[in-house]
Amino acid sequence: MNLYQKLLNINNKKQSLATVSNYWQELATGNNNYQELVTFTNSTLKKDTLGKNLAIIKPIGLLPFRVGSDFDDRVQRASLALRGFNYHLKLTEFDTRPFNAQLGITPTKKDTTAFEADTMITFKRNNKVQSVFIELDNRTEGSATQAQKILNYIEYANQHPNDNFLLAIVSADGSLPTNKLKQYTYPDQHLGVLVDKMLRIRVGESQQTEDGRLVKATPYLIELYERCPNLKIIFAGLSEAPMRIAEFIVNANHNIDYISSAFVLARSISKETQWDVTFDPTIEVKEAIKNTPALVDTTYNQLHYNVSGIYGYFNYSNKQTNLHVRQPVIAGDEYDLDTPYLVTEVAQNFGKHHVLKDGDSIPPMVIFPTRERLTHANVPPAIQKMCNWSPKFIAGQIYYYQPRLGIDNNPYLLRELRNLVIRHSKDIYQYYSKGFLSRKELAQGITYSDKDKKLPFAYAEHILQNTRKYNELHRLTNYMNDKAFAEQIMLNEIPLKMLKSLIARTQGQAFSIPVIADLPYSIVGDDSLIVPDHIRPSDCLTTPNTRYRRSDAKIDLKYNY
């Protein structure tokens, strides 16, 4: 049975896309970061030095549990993503000099390049030049100026067809306060309008007859961009742009994530609504699935296969009326031009007042990569006006599915916290041996206890060792040094507020700090940037017309028609 047939056989909520593939399972369990917890025999310590109830846990690397056959598939996918980058960063190979210095432009040596990037990062991958151009958008330039900038980059990319480029237009969003933006504001409100203009603007001069009749219209900017495969353009707020730039640098791809999210969402809709939904990948995706390593290891250069555009369809069958409709499924990127352009093209023929009939092709489902925090997809005003939006789940409107990890099933978080504990091993050891994390906290009267909230896990049965209380851990410090103690302690044995205290020592104005810590910027009254303990797939489904109070914007699948 090939992998695609195995995917179609998923019918149990505890079965995961990752575990039906031996390839992925071997990747997950073969990683040294995923070791089964065991209790040491006392072979390395004199038996009379330990009490009968003292348990020393084997150093476990990143995760305090093993990857099992019935893990939540989001955990499996994320665990694979931890090892899914095939580019090893060497900072010495990055050229971060000013733009003119990299291009060799001096007062005596001029250059014909029609632009000067605010920041430029250059490196090589597979002997091909990879360049990141960053343009800062302080919300002072008009759309014509922005369009001309993009046109200059398109021309430059066409002149260097063997190189790959990322153009990041980064907008101020108040995460770092400026004179114009004193506090954080959603970046996509401004960027959605900017993207809308970039999709509708033409470049050049039209040709007309003497009586004013149009002979030849100039091309749209987006048409020129679509013909330039070695250039990727993104529009992101200052708080979220580094994440997307990093994906380009580390050569990340979301192939497995896109495919498995489609199966998960189809199953969730079928379970909670009056629609039976199946996901049917395109022929290209089905062929790619047959060669799983190529699908997992695909590179930015598209040496193998990259999931993009319409990569499949949801087939709906109404359980009551037997009505059948078909919905394109789009691989979305929160920040690019391609996603809103494709959504507009696919949905424009489905009018607001269309009466659903059997066999209809309905507006698309856009599936975005799984993230740790809520990201803000750019939605042009044109898309917001396309449907008569309903908070109920109906077949016939555009949906955005933005899957996220809760605190209880986030391997990224566990990796960060494990590294945090190792880095602050002396402080952790000091607390469990002397009762205080630091003398400063001791003076401030800050205390911790066994009753404090600990790190939650969705699947407690996979924690192979019961958590220990302070007194037991305190006794262990008599037999171990700080490094050994930090390596063996389980993350869910440490009070959450202690972990937050350690994070706060080095916390900056960053979107990517561990998700148990609140971001240093927010909008009063909106908790959408706070990551909850648990997130269901249905919590991540929205329509692209919602702007404010994002935490209340999800579609409730229980109310549908």
TORPA-402074 format. One record per residue (C-alpha): x, y, z. Coordinates in steps of 0.1 Angstrom, whole numbers, plus 5000, padded with zeros to 4 digits. Layout:
N
XYZ;...
END
This chain:
561
500050005000;501550344990;501550645012;498650814995;496450505001;497550505037;496550875040;493050795027;492650525053;492950765082;489650735100;490550745137;491251075154;494150915172;495750805140;498151055126;499451135092;503051105104;502650765119;501150595088;504450665071;507350445082;509650705067;508350985089;508250765120;511850665115;512751025112;510951115144;512150825165;515650825151;516351175163;518551175194;516351445209;513551195214;514550945240;512350725261;512350815298;513550535321;514350525357;518050465364;519150155382;521450245409;524450085392;526250415389;525550525425;525950345457;522650205467;522950335503;523350695491;519750715477;516450675495;514050415482;511750675466;514350885449;514250845411;516850985388;515551035353;517750965323;518851295305;516251335278;517451615255;514551815243;511351625250;510051465282;508151205262;508750965233;507050995199;504350735200;502050575175;498950765186;500351105192;498451405180;499551465144;500351825151;502951705176;504351465150;504551725123;506151975145;508751715157;509651645121;509852025114;512552045141;514751835119;513351935085;515752215076;518652085054;520752405056;523252435084;523752795094;527252935095;527153295104;530653345089;529253275055;526653555056;527453885041;525554155060;527554455048;525654765035;524054735001;526654954983;529554764999;528254434987;527754554952;531054734952;529555074947;531855364958;531855744951;534255674922;532655344910;529055394900;526455124893;523355104872;521254934899;518055144902;517555074939;519355064972;517954824998;517854935034;519354605045;520854315024;521853965035;523753745010;524853385013;525253074991;523352744991;524152474966;526652714950;523752954942;523653304955;520753374979;519953734987;517553895012;516554255004;514754435032;512854755025;511454945056;507955085051;507555375075;504055445060;505255765043;505555645007;502755634981;501755334962;503355454930;506755474948;506255124963;505254984929;508355134913;510554984940;509054634933;509454684896;513154754901;513654434921;511754234894;514154374868;517154294889;515953934895;515453884858;518954004852;520253734876;518153424867;520553184885;520253354919;517253344943;515953654960;513553744988;512254094990;510854175024;508854495027;508754535064;506154775079;506354955112;503654805135;504354965168;505954655183;508954885185;507455225193;508155515169;507155875168;504255785144;503255455161;503355475199;501855135204;501254805186;498654785159;497754495136;500254515107;497854355082;495354645082;497954875066;499554595045;496254455032;495554795016;499154815002;498854454988;495554554972;497154844954;500054624942;497554374928;495654644908;498454884897;499654884861;503154984851;504355174820;502355384796;499355264776;499255304739;496255504726;495055624692;494655994684;490955974694;491755824728;490955464721;493155214740;495255004717;497454824742;497054824780;500154814801;500654494822;499754464858;502654464882;501454124895;501753984860;505454084858;506053934892;504453604883;506853574854;509853604878;510153264895;513453344914;511953634933;509653604963;508053924977;506553945012;504754225031;505054185069;504954385101;508154435120;507054195147;506453895123;508853965094;511953795110;510153465112;509353465075;512853585066;514353305087;512253055067;513953165036;517453155052;517052805067;515452665036;512252565053;509252415035;505752335047;504852045024;503951785050;502252045071;499952165042;498951805032;498351675067;496451995078;494051945049;493251585061;492851705097;490551995087;488451775064;487951525093;487051805117;484451955094;482951605088;482751545125;481151865136;478951975107;476251835084;478851795057;480951495049;484251625036;487151435019;490451585007;491451494972;495051604964;495951714929;497651464906;500951644912;500751614949;499751244947;502751174926;505051364950;503651174979;504850854963;508450974969;508151095005;511851185010;511651424980;508551574994;510151625029;513551745016;512451974989;514452294987;513752654978;515252574944;512352334938;514752044930;511951804939;508451934946;507052234965;503452244976;501952564964;498852724948;495852494945;497152164958;493851974962;490051994966;487551944994;484651734982;481551815003;478451595005;475551725026;474351455050;470751575048;470251695012;472951494995;474151814978;477651784964;480052074960;483752104954;486152354971;489752434959;492352414987;495152674985;498552655001;498652995018;501453235028;500353505052;502653765038;503053715000;501353864969;500653524955;497953404980;495553704978;496053714940;495053344937;492153374961;490853674941;491153484908;489453164921;486553334940;485653624916;483253414896;481153314926;478853604933;477553714967;473953614958;474753274942;472353004951;474252684959;473552404935;474752054930;478252024914;479252384922;482852484926;482752714957;485152974970;488452834983;489752715016;493152875022;495452665046;498352835061;501452685078;501152565114;502452845137;503052885174;501353225177;498553375157;499953545126;498253815106;497553725070;497354025046;493754055034;493154315006;489854505008;488754344975;488654004992;486754145022;483954254998;483653924980;481153745002;478053805024;480053675054;478453455080;479753355115;478253015108;479952745088;478452755053;479652615020;479952924998;482353165015;486153195016;487853045047;491253085062;492552795082;495552905104;496552605125;498352675157;500052475185;498752495220;501152505250;500252145257;501551995224;504352225212;507752055206;509252395196;508452525231;509852215248;513152265229;513352625239;512552555275;514952255277;517752485264;516652755288;516952515318;520352395307;521552755302;520352845337;521252525354;523052695383;519952895391;517652595388;520052395410;520152675435;516352685439;516052315445;519052305469;518652635487;515052745481;515553065460;516253125423;518253435428;519253665457;517353945440;514053745440;514853635476;515054005486;511754075468;509953785485;509253595453;508553235460;507552915442;505752605454;504452265442;501052415439;502052655412;500852575377;503152355357;503652295320;500552115307;500551815283;497651695262;498651335264;499651255300;499950885292;503050955273;504851105303;506650795313;507650915348;505451065375;506451425384;508351465416;507751715444;510151975456;511351775486;512351485464;514151705439;515751885468;517251565481;518651485447;520751795447;522851625474;524051365448;524251565416;525951875403;524052155386;524452035350;523451675357;520451795378;519252035350;519551755324;517351515344;514651745356;511351725337;509952045323;506551985339;508251965373;509252325372;506752605380;505652795349;506253135366;509853025373;510452945336;508853285328;511253455352;514253295335;512853405301;512353765313;516153795320;516853805283;513453875268;513454135240;510854295218;510553965199;507653785183;509553455187;510153435224;508853115241;505053115239;504553075277;505753435280;503453715269;504653945241;505954275253;503354445231;499654385227;496354555221;494354625253;491354405256;492554155229;494053825240;494553675206;498353695209;498153495242;498653125235;496152895253;496952565268;495052375241;493952465206;491552255186;491752245148;488252415147;489652705167;491852805138;489152845111;488153205103;486853415074;489153685059;486753965067;487453985105;489654265117;489254345154;488854125184;490653845166;490253605195;486553605189;486753575151;486753195147;483953005129;481952785153;481452455134;478552365157;476552635140;476352555103;473952515074;
END
